[in-house]
Amino acid sequence: MKHKKHEEIARPSLGNYGRNEWAILGTDCGQIKQLASQLCDAFSSKWKIAYVDADHKEVGSQQLAVGSSAMEFTDKIEYNRLDFHGKPESYQFRPLFNEMDLVLVNGNHFAAKRQVVVIDPKKEDSLKRKLDRLTDVQLILLTDATLPPFDFLKENLPNFDKIPMLQLADFQAVQSFFDKKMQASIARLNGLVLAGGKSRRMGTDKSVLQYHDKPQRDLMVELLEKICHHTHLSCRPEQAGELVYTHDVLPDTFLGLGPMGAILSALRHEPDTAWLVVACDLPLLNEEALRYLVAHRNPSAIATAYRSPVSGFPEPLVAIWEPKSYPVLLQFLAQGYSCPRKALINSPVQVIDAPNPDWLMNVNTPEEVDVVLRKLGVEGF
């Protein structure tokens, strides 16, 4: 076998700035900025949108406002501003744009994963010089309905005949195109049942307690399988051997971190997937509760979570963790925090209230088991 110096892991489907980035090129910068502004206005109530451009007016400026500082942050009251020297590479841009659902790029200056090409006769030569940036053209916009696309585009773009063409002036059609693309970009949903806890307070494995005539972990897996694309049972590595025969197990690869490690392990396994995470110590959680959470999912947030009726904080173990939560959790871990609830409290999340607070009642002790059994009208196991 050929020696591998580094372990191969799944990489997120990222471009230069993020997963969903579009360069607009083929016309003047003012027209590109106007179209980007229209799209931002149209989608800002639902999606977070960024715009990437160059400002040639600043060419020649060598100093920031305060002496020879390397970086400056300014609270501008209505917005915040960060100035710094040096040009970031993709590895630095991606964390900066991680929360963005859509990144629009002035393609006259920068490349992006997907492209919108504007057919503007005044910029034909300029566009011809940028053929190397046309790697995935998904829309052509015509400035004049009587002028066909340039011949060099027909010759150089694969599947040219299948690329949709719209009028640049028909913004409603352009908006509809991007609306469909935004909906298609929502990550599919996998399920993750957490069964790796050591149940120290309970004194026995919580995941195998039978409140409903079957082990709780099996019940949670069955519920998630009704809702999610695929469901895994999260466990510690030493548990995997006994569980692999009955479940699709996902052993922790972030060890010794409890639930945070399980969530990170799932995101590492499939970083472009959203994960509906549930703990196995919630005996009153049912299909209605899970479908209610999914119905209120906000894919623009890093997560959608129920509000704990006890603490009022987001409940990380009945939550949908979006792909963009992966770098966020890693950043918290790098700062010494292994609590997923802290990450939710200090990040942009969608928090919803459960119509039935009992859904979120977790059971960690024999005394709490008795309370749940009484609610269920069951005398005992």
Residue, then its C-alpha position, 0 to 999 in steps of 0.5 A: m500500500k502507498h504510504k499516506k502521510h496525512e489522514e484523509i477526511a471529508r472536506p466541505s464543498l467550499g469555494n473561495y468564500g463559502r458553499n454558495e458563491w456566485a461571480i457576476l461578470g461580463t458587464d461594468c462594475g456598476q451594473i454588477k453592484q446594482l444587480a447584487s444590491q437588488l438581490c440583497d434587498a430581495f432576500s435579506s429578510k430570509w438569507k444572509i448575503a455578502y458581496v465581494d468587490a474591489d475599491h480602486k479608489e483606495v489604491g496607494s493607501q498604506q496606513l490604517a487610521v491609527g499609526s502603524s496598527a496591523m488591524e483595526f475594529t470600528d463600531k460604526i453604530e449602524y454597522n461594524r468595520l474591520d480593517f487590516h493589512g494583507k490579503p487573505e487567502s481562501y483559508q482565511f476568507r472561508p471562516l469570515f464568510n461562514e455564516m453567509d448563505l449566499v456570497l455574490v462576487n464581482g467577477n471582474h476582479f475575483a473568481a467564484k465557484r459558480q458564475v453568472v455571465v452578462i452579455d454586454p457588447k462593451k465588455e466582450d474583450s474583457l470577458k474573453r480575457k476571463l475565460d479561465r474563470l468560467t468554470d461553472v456558468q449557470l445563468i446568462l443575462l442578456t442586456d439586449a434581447t436582439l444580441p445573441p451570446f458571443d460565439f466564443l462562449k458557445e465554443n468554450l462553455p460545456n452544455f452551453d445550450k442547457i444554460p438558462m438565459l434571461q433578460l438582465a432587466d427582468f429582475q423578477a425572473v432573475q430573483s426567481f432563478f436565485d430563489k430556486k437555487m437558494q432552496a436547492s442549497i439547503a442541506r439535507l437532514n441526517g439524524l443522530v441519536l446520542a447513546g455514548g453517555k456513561s450514565r453515571r447518575m443513573g447507575t445503568d445505561k440510559s439508552v437501553l431503558q424501555y419506557h415504550d416496550k423497546p430500548q430508548r435508543d432504538l425508539m429514537v432511531e426509529l423516529l428519526e428514520k421517519i424524518c431524516h435522510h439517514t440516521h446514525l447511532s452515536c457512540r463511544p468507540e468501545q461501544a461500536g463493536e456490540l452495536v454495529y450489528t443492529h445499528d448504523v453506528l457513528p463512533d466518536t472521533f472527537l474523544g472525551l468531549g461528551p455531546m460536543g464530540a458526538i456532534l463534531s464527529a457527525l459534522r466531520h463525517e458529513p460536513d455538507t449535511a445538517w444533523l438532527v441531534v437527539a439525546c436518548d434520555l428524553p422518554l417523552l420526546n415523540e414524532e410530533a416534537l421532532r416534526y415540529l422542530v423540522a417545520h420551524r427549521n431555519p437553515s440560515a442560522i447555525a442551528t435550530a433548537y428548542r428552548s429549555p423550559v427549565s433554563g430558558f437556554p437553547e437545548p443543544l440535544v434536541a436541535i438541528w445543527e446546520p453545516k455552518s455550525y462545524p467551524v463555529l463549534l471548532q472555534f469554541l473548542a479552540q478557545g477551551y469550551s466543550c459545551p454545545r449549549k454555550a456555542l448556541i447561546n453565543s451564536p446566531v440560532q433559531v430558538i423555538d418554544a415547545p408546545n408541550p414542555d414535557w417533550l424536553m424532560n430528560v431523565n438522568t436519575p432513578e428518581e426522574v425515571d419514576v416521575v416519567l413512569r407516572k406521567l406515562g401511567v406505568e408502574g415500573f419496568 
